[in-house]
Amino acid sequence: MNTQEIIKLFEQHVIPNYTRVPCALVRGEGSWVWDAEGKKYLDLFPGWGVNGLGHCHPAVVAAVKKQAEQLFHVPNNYYIREQGRLAELMGKLSGMDGRCFFANSGAEANEGAIKLARLHSNGRTGLITALNSFHGRTFAAISATGQPKYREGFLPEMVEGFTHVPYNDLEAMRAAVDENTCAIMIEPVQGEGGVYPANQEYLEGLRELCDLKNLLLIFDEVQTSPGRLGTIFGFQHFGVIPDILTTAKALAGGLPMGAIMVKPELAPSLRPGSHASTFGGSPLVCAAAIAVFETLTTGGVLANVKRMTKHFAKKLQELQQKDLGIREVRQCGLMIGIELTIPGAGIVRRCLEKGLLINCTHENILRLLPAFTITPEEADEGLEILEHCLSYIPEENKGEVKS
Ligand SMILES: Cc1ncc(COP(=O)(O)O)c(C=O)c1O
């Protein structure tokens, strides 16, 4: 099947809720993918951050193959060996003796975390989140998300109890806390919002505030864990320990998985009957996630994330000095946002034509979430293509973007 035939299938049979680029990817390896015609692309945004170890990492492939021959799925009214092993591993690696619940996506993990926070808080229901945040697409997650555009068309019935305050503004957070507040939910680095890292003092201040007011601190680490900031969990990069952590994306090396991890004393609050997932924590997906953590802890991968964080920072600083319409570069680990003075959609399209896959968010912020295994040569090749595309801006794409 060629790309045109695949596009036709979509036009006839698939709900058109995504803005898709005219490209059908059929194979991947590391930071590279191939389309249906065999054209090769360098993928600097692999799987929207899901393919943290790159496409089809051999350790994940081997673990999935082995597990697939034994057992795919059994429900959660049985004890699942791989789920227990994964939870043990995550609890140990977090250093917080964390207890886990497994779901299938980031939004679901957040949904569960919100429920747990309320169940734990004896009738207090208020949650405070940040403006410009993104927590997913379920009703609770769009209610938590601090961007009104995600609620458009779904009003008036939102999940009640959410307050949104400016990010990195401790005073605003303090002022928003009242007697009904049970939790604060924050991304340590706002990803979809345009790659805005939290200030160290902000996260430390939130921790203090939560301790003082008996609130739960929830870190939405769907994008920042595991691995992306050069530490297993993102909070370890900042040294600020949350009460509840949610993660997804890179967790199972490309298979769908989300998780909640909580301090041990919170775990009993999610009591039988209060929450569940049919698919969550299956042997197959857990085997993949175990392979991800084993690779992160034994294979020098985190060291590569740290090395490549510096490499990208240096190269992007050089690129920014070239007067190519880059307003600002923001980076934390291998989360990179390149804010342009012009719209980014045309640049993304041009990069695609030249064999480079990147993303654009908020109209003018190019986003890169490179694989943890990326090499300096691959990074340089990608940035050369990007520089080339920024140098030849198509006429229709030249409009200035408001600051
Ligand atoms: C911080 C954050 N939370 C939650 C989500 C939602 O995750 P999912 O699309 O897996 O539901 C995302 C997705 O981009 C995210 O970046």
The ligand as an ORCA input file, in Angstrom:
! r2SCAN-3c Opt
* xyz 0 1
  C       1.964     16.609     30.847
  C       0.947     15.767     30.138
  N      -0.055     15.221     30.844
  C      -0.981     14.452     30.268
  C      -0.960     14.193     28.912
  C      -1.996     13.330     28.293
  O      -1.441     12.089     27.968
  P      -2.238     11.080     26.998
  O      -2.308     11.708     25.662
  O      -1.397      9.827     27.037
  O      -3.576     10.882     27.609
  C       0.067     14.736     28.129
  C       0.115     14.507     26.689
  O       0.790     15.147     25.934
  C       1.041     15.546     28.754
  O       2.032     16.100     28.069
*
